[in-house]
C-alpha cells in the first residue's frame, strides 16, 4: 500500500493511519489529510524519528511559532550562504530591507502588464494543440520567467536556473537537499559575477549598485538571489499547478469563475490554503520548551507543518472541502511573522493572471486525471505533469 521495503517496520503513524510522512509513500502524496488529522488530534507535538524532528501541526501552534522567532529560530546550522530564509534579526531584517521596496504593493501592481504579456506569450501557442503537458509548457516556466526578468538574470542562464530551482522540491532528504542547494548557489554565483550592461537593470543589479560591497558582501548577494529565485519559481509553480487540478476536478467552482472572473483572487486564497505549495519548513528551538505536555529540548529541529495547519478544523469550517467562496481571516500558506513571504503579493498577482488567462482560453478545462502523478516530496505539494486534453 505504501510502496515501502518489506523489511521496514511500521512507524507509529503508519500503525494508526496506514500512512507515513515519506516522499515515496504514494498514498500520502495523493491525500495527506488523514495523516494530518491524526497529527493534529492525537500527536500535536509529534516526535518523528525518521527525520529526527518534532512536528507542529495545529494552526494556532504554528501561527504562534512563526511570531516567536527568538524561540523558534530560522538560523540554519548547515546553510552555506546568508539569506532571509535561514537567518534571524538583525541579519534577516537587514537583508530583507535591501529588496523590500521592489515587492511593495505599488511596485507589484505596476508589474501586471509585463506579467500578463509573459503569460499570454506562453499560453497562446498552446491553443492550437489538442493535448499538451501544462506543467512542462506553462506552470514551471511562467513563474521562472517572471522572477528571472525582475531579478535581471542573464537569458543564457534561464534554463539552468529554472531546472535547479525546481529540483529543490524533489530532494528526498537533507543530504540531497544540501547537494541541490549547492548547485543553485553555483548558478547564482555566475549571476552575481556578471557585470555585463543591460538595457534595464534588474533587482539584483540595483541592489548590488546600492548596497554592495560595503553593506552586502558577495555571499549575501548570492543568498538573496538564491532565496528570491527559489521562492519565485517553486512556490508559484506549485500554486498554479495545484490550482489547475483543483478547478478541473471541481466543475461548479470552475464554471463560476468563468462567469465571474472577479472571484479568481478569492479562489487563489483557497488554493493556497487547501493545497499549500510549501507543506513544511524547519525551525530550531533555542531553549527547552514544553508544548501539549511534550518536552522539546534546546537545539531540536521543529517542522512547522503548514499543510496540516491549513486543514485544522479548529480554525476552518469544513477544512477538507475546496470552497472558492470561503472567506478566511488568516492562513499559513505563505508564512507569517518575520518570515512572511516577501513576494506574497507577486505570487498572488501571478496566480490571478494565470487563471484569468487559462479560463479565458479553456473554460471547460479538462485534464487526464488517470495519469496525474504527485512529485515525491516532504516539503512541497506539486505535480510532476498535468496533461491537458
N, C-alpha and C positions, 0 to 999 in steps of 0.2 A: 504493500500500500504506500509506503514512504520511500521506496527506492533506496533503502539503506542496506549496507552489508549485512549478511545473515548473522554474523557473529557480533554485531553491535548491540549491546544490552540496551533495553528501552530506558529512556530518561524518565524522570518524574512526570514531566509534562506529556510525554508520549503515552505513558500509562493512563493518565487521566483523560486525555483528549484525542489520542490517536495521531497527534501532530507533533512536529518538532520545529524549533527555530533553526533550520538548516537550509542553506541555499539549494541543496539537491532534493529537498522534500517538495515534490511537485504539488502535493495536496495543500501544503501550507502556502505555496506560491499562488495557487488558484484562489484560495479563500482563507485568510488567516483569522477571520472574525471569531471562530470558536476558540481558537488558541488565545486570542487577545481577551476574550471574555473570561476565560479561565484565569488568566493572569490577574485581571482587574478584581475579580470576585474572590479568588482563592489564594492568590500569591502576589499581592500588590507590590511587595518588595521581594523580588524573586532572585535567589542566588542561582545563577545559571553557570553550571560547572564547565560546559564546553567552551564558553567564551571567557570564563574567569571574571565575570562581571555581575553586577546586580541590575535587574530590570525595574524601572519605574513605569507603570502603565496607566494609572488613574489620571484623569485630566488635571485635577487640582494639584496633585503631587508634582506632575511635570511642569505645570504652569508656575508653581512656586519655586521649583528648582531653577527655572530659567531666570527668575528675578534675583536669586541669591547666588551671584557669581562668586562671592567670597568663599562660599562653602562648596558649590558645585563648579569647579574650575574648568575652563576650557584649555588651560595650558597643557600642551601635549609633550610627553617625555620623548616621543620619537619623531616629532616634526623636524624636518631639516631646515625649513625656512620659516621666518616670522611672517605670519599673516593674520588677518582678523579672526578667522575661524578657530585658530589654535593659540589665541593669546587672551589675556585678561587686561583690564585697565591697570596702569595708564597706557600701555602699548596699544591695546585694542582701540582705545578711543583716539589715539594719535593717528593710527593708520587709517581708521575709518574717516576721520576728518579730512584726510587728504583727497578723498574721492567722493565724499558725501554730496557735494553740490551738483555733481553730474547725475545724481539719481533723485534729485528733489522732485516733488510733484510737477512743478512748472517745467523743469528740464525734460522729464519723461513725456509729458503731454506734447511737447514740441516735436517729439520723435515720431509721432503717429504717421505722418505722410511717408516718411522714409521706411518705416517698418512695414507699412501696408504695401508699398511698392515691392519690397523684397518678397513678401508673402505672395503677392499676385504673380510675380515672375516665376515662382516655383510651382504654383498651382495651375496656371493657365495651360501649360503644355500637357498636363495630365487629363484634361477634359476630353481629349480625342482618344484616350486609351480605354479599353474595355475592362482591363484588370491591371492592377499595379500594387506594389507594396508601399503604403503610405508612410510607414516608418522609415524605410530606406530613402524614399524620394522627397519626403517633406518634414516629418516631425523631428528627425535627427539633424536636418540641415537648416531649417528655418531659424531656430534659436541660435545656432552657432554662427550663422552669417550675421545675425543682428549684433551679437556681442563682439564678434571679431571686428566689424566695421566701426562700432562705437569705440573699442579699445585702440584701434589703429594697427591691427595685426597685418603684417605683410601678406599679400594674396598667396604667395608661394608656400606659406606655412598653414594655410587654411585647413587642408585635409589632414595633415599630421596632427594638428592641434585638436581638431574635431574628433578624430579617431581615438586619441589617447584620453581625452576628457570623457568620452562615452564609455571607455573601458573601465573607468574607476568603479562604476556601479556594479560591474560584474566580478569584482575582486572577491575571492572566496574566503580569504582570511586576512589577518593582519600582515603577514609576510607578503602575500600577493598584492595587498593594498599599498604597502610601502614601495614595492617594485614599480607599480604603475604610477604612483606619485612621483617617483624619481624620473620616470620617462616624461611626465608632464613638465617637471621642472627643467629638464634638458631643453624642451621646446621653448618654454618661456624665457630661458636664458638667451636664446637666439633673438627673441623679440626685443628684449630689453637692450641687447647689444647693438641692435640695428639702428644706425644713425642716418639712414637714407632720407632724403627730403620727400615729404608727401604733400599733396595739394591741400589736404585737410587733415591736420594733426589729430590723432585720436586721444582718448583719455590718458593712455599711458605716456604718450609724448608730452602732453601738457603737464601731467603730474611730475614727470621726470625733469622738465624745464623749471617747474615752480619749486620743487622740494628737494631734488637730488643735486649733488650727493651730500649736502650739509645736513639735511633733515631726514632723508631716506637713503639708506645705503642700497647697494645693488641687490643684496639678498632680500631686503624688504620690498623692493620694487618687483622682484620676481615672485615673491609671496603674494603681493597684491594681484599681480597678473594671474597667477595660478588660481587664486581664490575666486576672482571675478569670472574667469573663463569656465571654471567648473560649475559654479552656481548658475551662470548664464546659459550653459549648454545642457547639462544633465537634468537639472531641476525642471526647466521649462519643457524640454523634450518629453519628460515623463508626464508632466501635467497635461500636455496636449494629447499625447498618445493615450493615456488613461481616459481622458475626456471623450475622445473619438469613440472608443469601445463602449463607454457608458451610454452615449447618445445612440449608438447603433443598437444597443440592447434595450433601450427604454424609448420605444417609439412615440409614446404620447408626449414625453418631455421634448424629444427632438422636434416633433410637429409643432408644439407650442412655440419653440424658439424660432422655427422657420417663419411662423406667423407674426411673432412679436420678438424680433431680434434685440430689442432693448432689454430683454431679460437675460441676455448672454452673460453680462458681468456678474449677475447674481448666481447663474448656473456655474460659472467658474469657481466661485467660492465653495459651492457644494462639491465640485470635483476635487478641489484641494482637500476638503475635509474627508470625503468618502474614500478616496484612493490617494492618500497623501504621497506626493512624489518621493519624498525622503521619509522613510519609515522609522529610522533610528539613528541617533547620534550619541557620541560618548562624552562624558564629563568625568572628572576625578574629584573625589571629596578631599577637602583639606583638613578635616578633623573628624573624629569619631562622631557619628550621629545615630540616633535610633528613630526609626520610622515604622509605624504599624507593628511595633514590638520586635523589629529586626535591627540588630546592631550592624551598622555599615562602618567598617574600620577606616581610619585615616589612610589615604592613598589608594583606596579601592576604586575600580572603574565602575561608573554608573552608565547605563544605557537608557537614555530618555526615549521611550517608545512613542513617537509622535502618532504612528498609525493606530496604536491601541488607544491612546488618549483621545484621539478624534472620533472614536466609536464608543465613548463612555456614556452609558445611559444616565449617569449622574449629572451629566452636562447637556446631553442632547436627547430629545424625544425621537423615538424610532431611529436609533443611531445606525442601524444596518440597512436602512432604506435610503435610496438615492432620490432626494426630493429637491428639484431645482428651485421650488418656491420657498425653500427653507430660509428663515432669517435667523442668523446666529449672532450672539454678542461677541464671540471670540472663537478662534480655532488655532491650532498649533502647527498647521502645515508649513508655515514659513517662519516658525520660531516665535520668540517673544523675548522681551527684556533687552539686555545689552546687545545680544546677538540676533535680534530680529533681522530678517533678511534685508540687506541694504537695497537689493534690487527687486523687492516685492512689488512695487508699483510697475516696474518694467515687465516683470513676469505676468502680471495681471493684464497689462496692455497687450502684450504679445498673444496671450491666450484669447483675449476677446477678439482681436483682429483675426486670428487664425480661425475661430469658429464662425465669425461673420462671413468670412470668405469661403470656408468649406461648405457651410449650409446654403450659401447662395448658389454654389455650383452643384452640390449633391444634396438636395433637400430630402431625398429618400435614401440616405446613406446606408449602404449595405456592406457588411464585412463577412469574410469567410471565417465564421466563428469556430468551425471544427478544426482549423489549422492554427488557431491562436496559441502562442506559447509565451509564458512569462520568462523574463530574464531571471536566471537563478541569482538571487542577491539577498544579503542580510540587511542592506542599507536602503535600497531604493525599491520602488514599485514601478516596474516598467515592462514593456512588451518587446520581444525580440523582433517581431514583424507583425504588420497589420495589413492583410490583403483586402483591398477594396475591389468589389466585383459588381 
